Amino acid sequence: MELQNKKRFDAVVIVEGRDDTKRLKQYFPGIETIETNGSEVSQQTITTIVNIAKKRDVIIFTDPDFNGERIRKIILKAVPTAKQAFITRKEGEPTKRGNSLGVEHASKAALQRALSDLHEVDIKANAISIQQYDELGLGMGDNARKLREKVGIALGVGYGNAKQFYKRLAMFGISYNKLKEVVKHVK
């Protein structure tokens, strides 16, 4: 997906702060963003996002950390049709010590990949059972966390703890066969 200007990129991207906006505009000058200004998303910001979502696509693009996930959940509750973009924790690592993970640290390639590989809520009837999830080694076990991280990268859906990741797979309609194939590939 070539993201050059707002005529080619009509969605509004929800980010955490001004540094995220600055980074996106550096590579995609016409992109429009709404900043949540941290993890305490105000009711005014939510109302603005809900109103925009009635007319345009909304993309949630938060940091790959706890606060980013918290913001994502708050916005999804208000706008369940929002599309979602993810970067990996590695892609969001800062270059300077002491800084936190964030979209503002991602490379142009990582940002392009994330914004062209959008995910939407798509709950299908053939959801993965918790037993299948556990049998694939994603629920519990010595390597479950690392396996979820690798699978999340391969599917482009980000990382989550065992419960969050299971819900995310169901939310995006990932089939058991697709998940089994990805797990086999990343092992």
FENDA-V540061 format. One record per pair of residues at least 12 apart in sequence whose ideal C-beta (glycine too) atoms are under 7 Angstrom apart, sorted by the first residue. I is the first residue (numbers start at 1). GAP is how many residues later the second one is. Records with the same first field share a line. If there is no record, write none. Layout:
BEGIN
I: GAP + GAP
END
This chain:
BEGIN
1: 114 + 115
3: 25 + 28 + 109 + 112
4: 24 + 26
5: 24 + 25
6: 24 + 25 + 26
9: 19 + 21 + 22
10: 46 + 47
11: 45 + 46 + 47 + 48 + 72
12: 20 + 21 + 22 + 40 + 44 + 46
13: 18 + 20 + 46 + 48
14: 20 + 22 + 35 + 44 + 45 + 46 + 47 + 61
15: 18 + 20 + 46 + 47 + 88
16: 19 + 20 + 22 + 46 + 47 + 52 + 55
17: 18 + 20 + 21
18: 17
19: 85
20: 82 + 83 + 84
21: 12 + 14
22: 82
23: 80 + 81 + 83
24: 87
27: 81 + 84
34: 14 + 15
36: 35
39: 28 + 31 + 32
41: 30 + 33
46: 32
49: 26 + 29 + 30
50: 28 + 29
53: 26 + 28 + 29
57: 26
58: 21 + 24 + 25
59: 23 + 24 + 25 + 26 + 59
60: 12 + 15 + 16 + 22 + 24
61: 24 + 42 + 53
63: 29 + 38 + 39 + 40
64: 22 + 23 + 24 + 25 + 28 + 37 + 94 + 95
65: 35 + 36
72: 12
80: 41
83: 35 + 36 + 37
84: 34 + 35
85: 29 + 30 + 33
86: 28 + 70 + 71 + 72
87: 16 + 19 + 23 + 27
88: 65
89: 12 + 70
91: 15 + 16 + 19
92: 13 + 14
93: 12
117: 39
119: 37 + 38 + 53
121: 50
122: 50 + 51
123: 47 + 48 + 50
124: 49 + 51
126: 49 + 50
127: 43
128: 41 + 42 + 48 + 51
130: 36
132: 44
133: 33
136: 43 + 44 + 47
138: 13 + 24 + 27
139: 23
140: 22
144: 18
147: 36
148: 12 + 17
150: 36
151: 31 + 32 + 35
152: 13
154: 28 + 31 + 32
155: 19 + 27
157: 15
END
